[in-house]
Amino acid sequence: MLLWAGFLVERLSVINWIRNLRRGQDNFIDVPVRKQIIGILVITLSEIVIWLIWYYVALELGHIIAFLIFTLLMQAEHAVEMAFLKREPWKKYFWHRTTLIFTLIETLGGALGLYFFMTDDFAMAAGTLFIGLSIEHIIQGVQLRDKL
């Protein structure tokens, strides 16, 4: 439930940011509200599933294998998300340098956050996740702004 709440707040913040950035122009916000909600829920669910897979793989197979799987899955999720928001083919974003950079920032922040969480340093875990996800969203926002 905590992941749902966190990711929904994240998605709603992104939608609000896009709405303010592109006020009055043709973009994602011009899509019917029902389709926006479905898109947000699907993206949110996919990211929650990816983070859970990563966590359980880390526990069972180790952090390096988990990190590689996490990064690959998040890159695919980010490529689809960017394509959805920009109404372009997802393949355009899978190997895109900027998408790779913000995916690595998110997954490195997640990996460090998990390390601190598992060593009971919850403040560092939260801080690392906050910093990593904030930087990720700033870079993603710049990529979105480029053509929204």
C-alpha positions in Angstrom: 0.0 0.0 0.0 2.9 2.3 0.8 4.3 1.8 -2.7 0.9 2.6 -4.3 0.7 5.8 -2.3 4.2 6.9 -3.1 4.1 6.1 -6.8 0.6 7.7 -7.2 1.9 10.9 -5.6 4.9 10.8 -7.9 2.6 10.3 -11.0 0.2 13.0 -10.0 3.1 15.4 -9.4 4.5 14.6 -12.9 1.0 15.2 -14.5 0.7 18.5 -12.6 4.2 19.5 -13.8 3.3 18.6 -17.4 0.0 20.5 -17.1 1.7 23.7 -15.9 4.5 23.3 -18.5 2.3 22.9 -21.5 -0.8 24.9 -20.5 -2.9 25.4 -23.7 -0.8 23.3 -26.0 -1.7 19.9 -27.5 -0.2 17.2 -25.2 -0.9 14.4 -22.8 -3.3 16.5 -20.7 -5.6 16.9 -23.8 -6.1 13.1 -23.6 -9.5 12.3 -21.9 -9.3 12.0 -18.2 -10.3 8.3 -18.2 -7.4 7.5 -20.4 -5.0 9.5 -18.3 -6.1 7.7 -15.2 -5.8 4.3 -16.8 -2.3 5.3 -18.1 -1.2 6.5 -14.7 -2.5 3.3 -13.0 -0.8 1.0 -15.5 2.5 2.9 -15.3 2.3 2.9 -11.5 1.5 -0.8 -11.2 4.3 -1.7 -13.6 6.8 0.3 -11.6 5.6 -1.3 -8.3 6.0 -4.7 -9.8 9.5 -3.9 -11.0 10.6 -2.6 -7.6 9.1 -5.7 -5.9 10.8 -8.1 -8.4 14.1 -6.3 -7.8 13.8 -6.5 -4.0 13.0 -10.2 -4.0 15.7 -11.0 -6.5 18.2 -9.1 -4.4 17.2 -11.3 -1.4 17.4 -14.5 -3.3 20.1 -14.1 -5.9 22.2 -11.2 -4.7 22.4 -7.5 -5.3 24.5 -7.6 -8.5 22.0 -9.8 -10.4 19.1 -7.9 -8.9 20.6 -4.6 -10.0 21.1 -5.7 -13.6 17.5 -7.0 -13.7 16.2 -3.9 -12.0 18.1 -1.6 -14.5 16.9 -3.5 -17.5 13.2 -3.6 -16.4 13.3 0.1 -15.4 14.8 1.1 -18.7 12.0 -0.7 -20.5 9.4 0.9 -18.2 10.9 4.4 -18.7 11.0 3.9 -22.5 7.3 3.0 -22.5 6.5 5.8 -20.1 8.3 8.4 -22.3 6.7 7.1 -25.4 3.3 7.2 -23.8 3.8 10.8 -22.6 5.3 12.0 -25.9 3.1 9.9 -28.1 6.1 8.3 -29.9 7.4 4.7 -30.4 8.9 3.2 -27.2 11.9 1.9 -29.1 13.1 5.5 -29.6 13.7 5.8 -25.8 15.0 2.4 -25.0 18.6 3.2 -26.0 18.3 6.9 -25.7 21.2 8.3 -23.7 19.1 10.6 -21.5 16.7 7.7 -20.7 19.7 5.5 -19.8 21.1 8.1 -17.5 18.0 8.8 -15.5 17.3 5.0 -15.3 20.8 4.4 -13.9 20.4 7.2 -11.4 17.1 5.7 -10.2 18.4 2.2 -10.0 21.7 3.3 -8.3 19.7 5.3 -5.8 17.4 2.3 -5.2 20.4 0.0 -4.7 22.0 2.3 -2.2 18.7 2.9 -0.5 18.3 -0.9 -0.1 21.8 -1.3 1.2 21.1 1.4 3.9 17.7 -0.1 4.6 19.2 -3.6 5.2 21.8 -2.1 7.5 19.1 -0.4 9.5 20.1 3.1 8.5 16.6 4.2 7.6 17.4 7.9 7.4 20.2 7.3 4.9 17.9 4.9 3.0 15.2 7.5 2.7 17.7 10.3 1.9 19.4 8.3 -0.8 16.0 7.4 -2.4 14.9 11.0 -2.2 18.0 12.3 -3.8 18.2 9.6 -6.5 14.5 9.9 -7.4 14.6 13.7 -7.4 17.6 13.8 -9.8 16.0 11.2 -12.0 12.8 13.2 -12.3 14.7 16.5 -13.0 16.5 14.8 -15.9 13.3 13.0 -17.1 11.5 16.4 -16.9 14.1 18.0 -19.1 13.7 15.1 -21.6 9.9 15.5 -21.5 10.2 19.3 -21.9 12.3 19.0 -25.0 9.3 18.1 -27.2 6.1 18.0 -25.2 
